[in-house]
Every structure is written in structure tokens, then in C-alpha cells.
């Protein structure tokens, strides 16, 4: 029986993973969550997990109480999450949002496990480091972002040298039809609505600003080893084509399906085989039209910033992600406008581009985390200065 763990079990990806695991023939080693004790405990009971870890140490007594009599071990804190990721497992879902998922993902790879990677920030902040770490420990990384899973499937048994374009599709987010002049006044509530996907607050806002897609562009470059010029973003409001690959003979292989993350999660869970999944099937007779458009870089400056980050290389990705997370924090807190998020990321990249190791490839996790910390501090200082102006 395969042993599996889920890092970030109580988030949207974690919930979809739980939905597949509850009927699967697997033994669950570890489940981790952020602050939702009740949901983590319920999942641990249902899956009979060996250990459940809550990231917030103050919530450990609550978790222990919720797991009384279950036989599931309870733990809390950042180090406990990393320890849980280090426990031997065959398959580990990496669904912790943000840079917080980097160290646990590295710990899972060190065991030689297959890492189902939903944490796109890992490859954005430390792509070469993560990939070399996986190779060193003979571990495999399978993409779980719907776009990267689609590309991975389209490339199955194909020669990468024959690829001419990777087409990353994007819904355009909940504000895609707003007039440009109105975006500056977008509220938190406005940005938290997605037309197609049910996701958490932060990723839904990132979808509206297209920062989510900017991260995916960088992730695609790292994971598939293509050049930035080979990656193209296309607005596809229906979210039916999850991404596509064009080959040198002009053929385009597109992955289609309903907007349901269980497609990508299930593919990674059952790879290299396909298994029946509880997902809605497409009905082509009633599907209607599929539309596409080029993204407006004035509306979505995050895509332009992603190109600049790839050109800079080194630790620019770590700065980009940390500044993006900081900008998102400020938008949620109401201290930064919707369009100002990109301005803050740009300002942070400019400020730290003078650092000696900005253009250097990361030599270790500590260097990545140090730059992440510096970028967050710098972004906060810049935002504070703007607030006083």
C-alpha cells in the first residue's frame, strides 16, 4: 500500500486532494494545515493519518483535544511541519501556499518521494536548487498546477527539442472585463470573486492581478527547461483548455477539461497510469464557444515583471515572490490599492537589484530564505514610505 502525505491539507488544493484520498487505497502518513484545527482534525480522523501538524504553535492544545482517542499524533510549528514532510512516504502533495512551502518540499524530496508540486513558489524562488536537490535524491516532481499538468501531459513521449511554443491559458480573473480606469478602485471584495474556479482568498486575488500567471510563466521555464520566448500567455475566459503545446510541425496538443483541480491532482496521484476520477465530463454539444485573446500588459503588469525576472535570473525570483506576497498582504489590509501591488513589486526589484547576490543562482536554501526575508522587509519599508507621502 502506498504511503502518502499532504502538506497544506486544509487549503483548496488540500481539500481536493482529500476528496480523492478518502476513497483511495493508500496509507496516510502526515497531514499539515495552517490554522484550521477543526478541518485538519476531521481530515486526520477520516484518513487515519499517523500525524497531524498545525503550523500555528498556539493551536497545539486545540489540535490535541480534537484528536483525543484517534491514535493520530498531534504536533505544531514550522519545524514540526518540516519533520512531518521528512517522514518516509511514496507520494507527497506540496500545497502549502507561498514561500512557506519551500522548506517542507525540500524535506520531502530528500526522502526520495514523488513530490506533487502545487506550490509554484518553490520553482519561482529556487528552481535550479529544487531540481538539483530532487535529482540528488532520485526524487521525482510532478506538476499539479492545472496549466503545468496540462503541459506535462501534452509532452508525454514527446521530444522537447521539437517544441516551439508553450501556451499558458489564463481566465483573466474576476476583474477581466472591468474598464482599465476602474481597476485602481477595486476593493478586496471585488478581487476575491473568480468566475470559474473555487480557490482561496490569496490565489483568487493573484488571479485577478495575474500575479498567479506571472509565477506560472517562471515556473514553466524552470520545470520544462524552455526559453522565456517559447512561453506565451493567452486569455481564455472559459478555462476549458488548461494549456497547450505547439510543435515544430505546427501541431498543437491542448489539454481540455472542466475547471476542477481534481483533474491535475488525480493525474499526479495515479501517474504513470490514469484512473477514474469523480469529475464532470465535457459535453461538446452544449459547450458553446471558446474564446482567446492576448493579455493587455497595461492591465496585467505582473506578466511584464515576470519577463524581467527571468532575464535577471539568480535570486530575482525570490525577490519577486516575496514582494508579491508582501504587496498582497498590504492590499488585503487596505493599505495598498489594487494596481499599486505591481508598483510595489517593481520598486522592490529595483531596490534589491543592487545586492551582490541578486543575480547569483542560489547555493542553498538559507540564501533563498535570506533574500526572501530581505525582500519582504524592503517591500514593507517602501509601502510604509508611500503611506506617509
Protein Blocks (a to p, Z undefined) as FASTA:
>chain_A
ZZdddehklmmklmmmmmmmmmcccddfbdcdfklmmlmmmmmmmnopabdcdfblmlmm
mmmmmmgonlpacdedjklmmmmmmpccfbdcdfbgcjklmmmmmmmmmnopacddfblm
lmmmmmmmmmmmmmmnopacddfbfklmmmmmmmgopafklpfbdcdddehiamlmgcfk
lmmmpcfklmmpcfkbccdfklmmmmmnommmmmmmmmmmmmnopafklpccdddfkoma
gbdcddfkopacdddddddfklmmmmmmmocbdcddddddddfklnopaddddddfklmm
mlmmmmmmmmngmmlmmmmmmmmmmmmmmmmnopacfklmmmmmmmmmmmmmmpmklmpc
cfbfklmmmmmmmmmmmmmmmmmmmmmZZ
